[in-house]
Amino acid sequence: MIFSQISLLSLRPVLAGLSVVFLSLSLVSCGDRSGDLPSDDVVVIRVGHTLAPSHTVHKAMLVMAEALQRESQGSMRIDLYPSGQLGNERELIELLQIGSLGMTKVSASPLEAFVPTMKIFNLPYLFRDRDHFLDTLDSEYGRHILESIEPARLRGLGYYDAGSRSFYTTSRQVTEPDDLTGLKIRVQESQTAMRMISSMGGSPTPVSWGELYTALQQGVVDGAENNPPSFYLSHHYEVAPFYTLDEHTAVPDVILISHYVWNNLTPTQQGWLQSAVDESVEYQRVQWQADTDYALEKVIAAGVTILRPDKSLFEQKTADLLLQFEGTEVGALITNIKGL
C-alpha cells in the first residue's frame, strides 16, 4: 500500500500550515463531468514547489498558469506556492498522494522511493549529451517512466530540464574521484545517488535543500552536487567556491498532479491542463540553457573556481552501478536508452 510510505508525524507541520487550503484544490467542479464547466465555476489548482521565484522552473510555471487561464477562458486557475512554503519535496509528494495538494514539481531523485523505475535518472553517465537526455525524456521510454508513477496515486504530466549535476565544495578542489575521499557530500533522498557518492569515496549525507546553505557554511557537509542555476540562485557559491563540472548525472524535474485531483477534472479540463504543461515545458527547456550559461558567468565573476576534470575518471569509478541492474526492468531501460 502506498499510504504505508506516508509518515503522518512528518506531515503534521505541513498540514498545519495548509489549514486554509486543505483539500480545496481537489474540490473541483460539481457540474456536469461530460461537458464544459458553467461560466461561473472556477477550478483552482494549488501548486507547491521548493525553488525560488527567480528560478527557471517557477518562471515556467507562470507560463503554465497563463496558458491554463487562456485555454480554459478563465474557468481554471493555478495558484503557485514557491520556496518550500508547503514543505520539502518528499512532503509535497505525500501531500499529493492524500489529495491535500494539487500539483508539484519534484526532482526525479526522491521519486525513486515511490517509483523504482525513477532510479534510471540517478545513474551516472547514462546520457551521452543534452540532446540524448532530452530525446530520452520525449521518447516512448520517457513516457513509460511517467506512466509508471500511476500506482503511487500520482500522475506525471511532463519533464522539465534540470541540466547536469556537478560537485561543488567548500575547501577542497575536486579534479578526480579520489579527491572526494572523506568528504561529506550532500545528496537528495535517493539510495542510488548515495551509492554513486560512496563509489567515488565520498560520504553521502542527505540534507534538505532549504537547510543546505547553513550546512555548507557550518561544515555539516563539505560539499554538494547540483546544476549551475541552482548553485547560483541558492547562493551556495558564497560558501562553496569550487565547482567541478564533472556532470555525473542528468536528473529531470517531474511535473506531478495528484491522482485524486486529475480524476476530478473533466476530459476537457484535463486536455487544457496538459496543453498548458506542454507549453511550459517548451518554454522551460529553451530558458534553461540560457539560465545555465548566465549562472556560470555570475559565479565566475563572484570568484568561484570552475574545474573541468577528465570525466572518464568519474565514469570508470561508477561503471559498476549500471551493471548491477542487468536482468531487471531498470537494466532493460538502460539498454534501450543507450540505444537511442
KOLLO-885469 format. One record per atom (N, C-alpha, C, CB): x, y, z. Coordinates in steps of 0.02 Angstrom, whole numbers, plus 50000, padded with zeros to 5 digits. Each point is the difference from the previous one (the first is absolute). Glycine has a CB too. Layout:
N
XYZ...
***
This chain:
340
500424994050000499585006050000500445006350000499094993750061500725011049897500405006249995499965003950064499805000449878499614999450155499935004250060500464997750056498835002349968501434991750028500474997750051500645003949998499504988749995500645014749949500615004049994499925006850032500284994049895499125007850124499885006850024500105000350075499195001949907501235002650112500125001250071499555005750024501194995949990498305002450048499555005250023500355004950046499054992149989501445005450048500375004550044500375005249959500134990950085500175006949858500375004849960499545004949966500884991549982498485006750010499545004449965499675005150046499804990849921500215008150144499635004450045500165007449991499974990750080500695011249918500145007249992499735002749934501024998650070499034997349878499775002549935499255000549998501004994949947498665000050079499275000049999499735005850041500004987649985500355014050069499775005750040500045006549960500394994250104500145006349856500075006049959499535000249942501165000450034498514994049952499544999649944499275000550022500844993149941499045009350118499325000150026499535004049955500454998950115499825006349853499585004149957499844996549934500505010250052499994985749924499924997249934499854992650000500775008649960499164988450098499934992750006499434997449956500465000750117499734995349835499544996649955499615004749954499914991350086500215015249918499595004649960500114999149926500045008050093500584990349887500134999349930499674993849972501065006150015498824988850026499694994049974499255000749995500924993350048498825012249978499285001349995499875003749935499875000350126500234996249819499905003049935499275000049983501144996349963498705005149976499315001149980499514994650023500455005949903499004996350122499464995450016499514999749942500145002450123500045000949821499565000249942500034993649960500145012249996499594987949944499954994349957500704997949976498855003649964501344990150052500664997549982500074998949925500084994750113499365004949851500044998349929500105006049955499274990450026500695015550001500075006049958500425005250034498914997749950501065008450024500395005450029499685002550064500395003349886500015000350153499755002750063499525005849987501054996550056498495004649989499615006249997500465006050003499014994350053500805011249919500445005949995500195002950067499485002449891500104996350161500155002950065500384995250045498985006949989501254987549984500374995050038500745000749984499004992150001501425009150049500725000649990500354994650040499905012549981500504983649985500404994750032500685002950018499394990849936500795008950128500655002550023500444994150018499485010750043501104988849924500484994750015500615003250033499604992949902500535005150159500575002850037500624995949986499235004450090501314999049893500624996849979500565002350047499614999449879500694995950156500565001750045500654997249972499225000050098501335003749913500664997449983500515003350045499664998149879500974999650118500505002150049500475005549974499944988650047500005013349891500485004749970499785007250006500334991049921500155013550071499865007250007499615002649940501055001350069498605004349939499635003049944500465002149942499165004050082501484996949931500465002049947500244994049959500365009550071499474984549950500244993949966499624998849935500314995150111500035001849841499704998449936499354996150007501134999949950498854995450097499414995950010499405004250019500734990550036499365014250009499445004350020499775004249941500435000350119500045002349842499815003949941499594995749952501045007050013499164986749980499624995549955499314998750028501074994749963498875004950103499344998950029499555006149992500524992150081499775013849917499605005949985499734999749928500705006750081499724990849874499774998849931499434995050000501155002649955498934992150085499474994950005499355003150025500874991350022499185012850029499405003150029499665004549948500524999650114499875004449850499725004449949499674995949944500875008850027499474985849953499734995849946499354996650021501164998149958498804999650105499404996750023499425004950004500694991950065499445014149958499465005050003499755001749930500505004750105499974995649847499815001549931499614994249969501025007449989499254986550020499684994149970499294999150028501134994749985498805006450079499354998750033499545006149999500584991850073499665013749897499625006349998499805002250071499564997049885500925002250161499905002450068499644995250046500005011149952499814983050024499634995450043500464995650043499104999949915501555000650073500494996450042500575004850018499714988949944500575010050114500535004450024500524996050040499195009750004501434992249989500554997150039500255005250049500334992349906499705005950158500315004150052500664996950019498875003950043501675000049956500684997350012500245001650070500245001349878500094993850152500305000750067500734997849995498884998050059501595006649925500704998249992500384999850066499975005249887500684993550108500475000750056499864995450059500155011749965499554982650022499884995250053499485002150051501154996549985498405008049996499495002450047499574994350027499985010949940499914984050019499564994550020500384993650017499145005049927501534995450077500384994150020500574998549953498984995550053501434999649966500544997849955499714995249947500855001350094499594996249863499754996249942499644993650021500945004749933499344991750115499664993950022499325001650031501134994550019498845010750020499365001950031499505002149946500615003750104499624999749845499555002049946499724993949963500645010849988499784984350001499774993849968499474996750043501124998449946499005001350119499524996850045499345003850003500964995650067499085011049929499395004150000499594998749937500595008750070499754990349874499644998249939499664993250008500825006649932499524988750099499734993350007499354999950040501154995649993498795008850056499395000050040499515005349977500674995750097499485007649848499545004849971499985006850033499354990449968501165011250071500025006450035500375005449961499944993850107500335004649835500345004849957499854997849929500935002550085499025002449870499814998449931500574997549958499135008550011501404995749983500564998449957500665002050033499275001449898501274995950076500665001950023500504998649945499694997850120500915004649890500584998249961500514997250048499775008949911500464985150076500524997150042500544997149956499174997650092501435002049935500534996449966499834992649997500855008550039499394988249909499884992849994500344996150056499915001449877500595001750156500374996350051499574997550058500985006949969498664997550067499594997450055499424995749977500315010050063499514990449872499454995949974500184992649999499635009649932501024988750068500184993049995499774996050062500985003249929498895000350127499744996650060499284997949989500785006750073498884996449880499304998549985499934996049936499675010450059500794990849893499954997049934500704997349981499045007949965501074985650040500674997249990500325001749932499664990950075499935009849872500295001549935500345006849998499134992949948500715011550099500335006650003500744999450017498905005050034501324989249988500724999150013500425001349938499714991650086499985007549856500365000849937500345006849995499194992249946500485013050080500275006849994500555001650050498895003449957501204992350092500525001150049500644996149985499115002150084500894994549859500584996149980500505004549963499304989549992501335010250025500505004549971500194998349928500435001750114499665003549847500264999549932499604995249955501125002550047498224998049960499564996149957499875003649934499464995250102500535011449899499835003949940500645002849968498885002950049501144996749885500595002349963500085007550002499894990249926499555013450069500015007350000499295002550013500985000349919498925006250078499345002950016499484997849949500565009850052499624989949884499524997949950499764992850013500545007649916499924988150102499824993050016499534999850060501104996049953499055008150096499585000350061499295002349983501035002550069498915003049894499335002549983499634995349954500435011750014499934985249939499684995149956499724994150040500785003449907499584994750146499774994650043499355001950036501194996150015498805010050011499405002350036499394999949954500725007250073499374994549863499455000549954499854993449964500285012049986500114982950028499924993649966499474995650033501205000749966498674993550005499534995350030500244997750068499674996349886500995003750125500274997950064499875005350053500884993249942499205013150038499845005450047499265000050019500925006849950498654991950000499284999750015499844994050044499765005549891500584989050097499894994050042500185001550073500254992649901500305010950110500205001750068499485004450033501214999049968498525005949995499475004250027499394995950019500425009649930499404985750027499414995950013500114995450060499725000449879500904997950135500144995550056499875003250067500854994449930499025012250070499865003650062499294998650024500825008949966498734989249989499294999350015499844996050063499815000949879500514993250133499824996150060500135003750066500264989949934500145015450064500155003950060499495005650011501214997449984498215002149982499475005050004500255007049978499494993450094500955006449856500275006149971499964999249924500775002150099499185003549867500024999849927500545004749975498774997249995501675000349963500525004149971499745003549938500874992450046499215014249952499755004049943500565002249953499085003850072501544995849950500555002149956500655000750038499185005749928501354995750034500675000850028500265007049986500224987749986500075015550064500415005949989500734997949997499155007450060501244996349902500724998949997500325002850063499995000649873500394995350162500375002350058500754999549989499044996650074501165002749863500705000249984500404994250029499895012149993500754988950012500464995150028500225002150069500394996849886499694998350158500215001450068500754999150007498884996350043501445008349992500734999950010500155001750073500215003249879500394995250142500195001050070500235007250014500334988050005499495014550055500315006150025500194998950072499335007249920501254995850099500294998650066500225006450034500374988949958499705010650107500165005950041500745001450006498964997950062501464996849939500705001250014500494995949959499645002950113500134991949854500454995749962499784999849927500234993150102500265008149853499864999449929499934992649981500615010849978498904987749981499894993249977500144999649925499134998050091501404998549891500184999149930499994992749979500695010350008499254985250041499944992849987499614996950057501104999849934498634994250056499594996950053500344999450067499444993949911501215004750090500354999250064499985006250042500734991749946499175014150023499975006350038499385000350043500645005649909498874990150078499394999950040500074995750063499355001649895501204994750110500094995550056499975003850067500704992649927498855005150116499935003050066499565006150002501104995750024498675006849919499575005950000499274998150009500825005949925498834997950117499284999150009499655004049945500124998350127499554998149828499685003149942499244999650008500994997249926498695008450072499275000150005499694996749938500045010550071499484985149941499634996949946499255000650014500954992049976498655007049972499284999650009499834993250030499805007949902499574991350116499794993750031499924994749946499425006250093501144991149884500024994949948500554995050017499595008249913500214985650095500494994750015500504999349943499154994050070500625006949868500454999449943500525005650001499084994649933500705011550083500485005650004500504998950057499125007749954500644989450101500454998650056500544994949980499075002650080500724992249883500494995049978500505003049952499144991050016500635013749942500465003249954500555003850037499075000949916500735003150134500505003850039500474995250036499185009450015500554985350013500424995150036500504996749952499064998050081500735000649858500454996749952500595004449982499034993749955500905012950054500545004649986500435001450062499305005049910500504992350147500395001050061499725005350046500964996449937498515007050042499705005150043499524996950050500125008249908499664996050139499524997950051499335003549986500934998250086498584998149885499365003249983499615002050062499974993349895499795012950105499655002850058499375003549978501095001350061498324995649950499385003449980499885006250043499534988949964500325016650003499845006350033499455003349958501185001550050498315001349981499475003249961500285006249966499124995750079500585005949864500245005649960499995006650039499594994249897499895006850142499945006350037500525000850055498814999649975501484994950047500505000350054500724999549975499154994950074500935004549860500664998549974500495005750006499464992249922500335014050068500465005750005500335000050069499305006749919500304992750133500265000050068500444993950012498995006350039500824988049934500404993950009500695000849968498954993250001501085009949942500655001449968500405005150040499504997449888500175007750135500325005450037500304997550066499215008149947500434987550086500214997650066500414993649997498985005350046501154992149895500414994049994499644993550015500935007150030498404993149972499624993850009500134995549940499115005950068500944997149872500224996549940500575004049969498844995049981501575001449980500585003249968499855002049928500744993350073498695004649902499845001649932499314997449982501214999949970498615001249967499354997749975500074999149925499365006050092500094992449875500024999349927499335002449973500814990250006499245014049942499405002649969500185003449934499455001550114500045000949852500105003449936500195007350011499174992249946501115011150003500235006950008499475005050023500814997449913498585002750058499515004950024499834999250074499535000349885500404993550138499854998950071500595002050044499234990649969501385007950009500605002150036500025007650007500614989949956499215013649992500025007350001499425003050039500584999849890498814998350094499415003150030499944998550075499444999349889500844995250133499994998250071500525003850040499584988749969500885014749996500575003550031500494995250033499265009850018500724983949963500474995250029500725001649980499104991349998500985012249946500685001949978500345004650051499624998949881499995004350163500305004350050500394996150053499065008149981500754985650028500324995950051500344993849971499165004050081500764995049854500324994349966500315002749935499174991550049501465010849954500295003649944500334995749946500185009050080499754984449925500294995549949499454996049967501084999250066498875001549868499464996749962500324995549947499195009750021500724983849985500304995149956499494997649949500804996550091499285005249846499514998349949500124992949975499925012149967499974983050077500064993049979499364997449969500834998350091498615005149920499354998449969499844992650005500165009649922499814987950140499924992850010499304997449987500895000950083498605003149930499324997749986499595005649968500074992050097499415005949867499505004749974499334997750028500675002449892499105001150159499394998150036499455005149983500674994550094498825003549870499485004849982499565001950058500024995549885499635009950108499455001750046499364997149970500585010750040499004986650003499394996749977499405004150024500564988650003498995012949952499395003750016499474994950019500295009749921499474990750140499524995150027499345003250017500954993450044498525002749949499345002150024499724994450043499805007449898499844994450153499674995150042499514995949959500135007550100499884986049909499544995549965499285002050015500844990750004499035011250058499325002150020499785006149961500194995350115500255009649880499835006249966499904998849925500655006550087499804989849883499954998549928499344996649985501254998949993498564996250047499394996249987499375004150012500614989750032499445015950003499445004450012499925005349945500144998050122500325002149831499955004549943499624996649943501085005650033498554998249930499684997349940500534998649947498925006250026500944989749924500484999049945500205006549967499504988849981500035015850013500165006549970500505003850043498875000449948501024999650118500455003450046500694996750000499025003350071500994990149927500644996449996500395002049938499494990450063500165010349881500335002149939500285007050005499234992649937500395012050092500265006850010500635000050043498835004449990501144991950065500574999850046500614996949966499224999250098500694995349867500584996849967500295004649947499504988750021500095014949943500245004849951500415005650032499004997449928500775004950131500365005250036500674997550025498915005150034501104988749990500634997050022500494999449942499394993650090500365004149852500434999249942500305006749978499314990249964500295015150040500255006649981500555002350048498885002849950501024995850115500505001950049500654996049992499075003150080500874990649901500594995749989500415002849943499384989950042500295011949903500365002849942500365006450019499154994949924500525009450114500315006250022500604998550046498895006049990501004989550058500504998750051500654997349970499084997850081500864997849871500604996949972500435005049961499384989249993500305015549974500385005349966500325004650051499234999449900500385002650149500245004750050500544996950043498885005450001501094988050009500494996650043500715001049976499134991650029500985007549906500675000649974500275007150009499754990949917499835014050071500205007050010500175001450073499295003449902500304993950143500115001150071500634996350025498765001550015501394992849955500614996450018500625004049982499404989149983500625013649956500575004049979500075006250043499854995949883499595007350133500015006050042500254998450070499045004749934500744989750094500204998150068500764998950004498884994750019501405002049931500724998850000500385006649995499824988849948499945015750012500325006649994499995003750067499665000649879499794999150156499935003750063500434997050055498845003049967501204990450038500404997150054500755000949986499104991550023501095008549914500705001449983500175007250019499964991649905499585013050080500115007050018500045000950076499405003549896500274992150141500015000450073500614996750031498765000049998501684997149960500624997250025500014992450005500135010450060499364986249916499994992750003500514997249950498785000150034501584994749988500474996549957499624994449964500985002850076498994997549858499674994949960500534994849979499115008349959500774985550058500464994649984499674995549947500525000550116499874997749833499744995749947500434993749998499595010049932500204984950105500414993950007499924995249940499905001250124500504993749876499924994549952499414995850024501264999949971498185000749994499394996650022500074992449998499345009749959501094987849998500084992749994500234996850065500265001549879500115002350162500234997450064499404998750046501095006249988498434998450012499414999250041499544994549972500075012250032499894987549901499594994849969500264993150015499715008049909500954991150088500304993450015499874998050072500895002249914499135002650131499924998650071499294997750016500895008550025498634993649934499304998650016499684995049952499925011550046500474985549910499734995649948499614994150028500955003349928499264994150129499664994250029499295001550021501114995950039498735010449973499325001750021499494998349946500475009150072499724991649865499554998349946499964992549990500265010949945500304985650064500024992849989499564996250049501145001349955498765001450105499634996350051499264999349984500825004250083498944999649866499294999649982499874995249943499895011750038500624984749939499894995249946499484994850020501195001749961498354996949992499484995150013499395002850035500884991850006499105014850004499435003350033499665004849951500564999050112498865003649908499655004949958500435006249989498904995850042501445006450010500455005849993500574998349953499705004050116500554989949888500544997949954499785000149928500454992950090498935005049897499735000349932499945007249976499374989350020500425015150025499955007149982500695002949984498995001150074501524996949963500685002349988500214998149929500294999050122499584994749860500194997649933499635003949946500224988650047499135012449963499605003549949500205007349994499074992350023501075010950033500205007149999500675000849967499345002150104501134993549910500665000549969499954999049924500524995950106498965000549872499924998749930499655005549961499974988350030499785016850005499655005549966500505004249959499135000250092
***
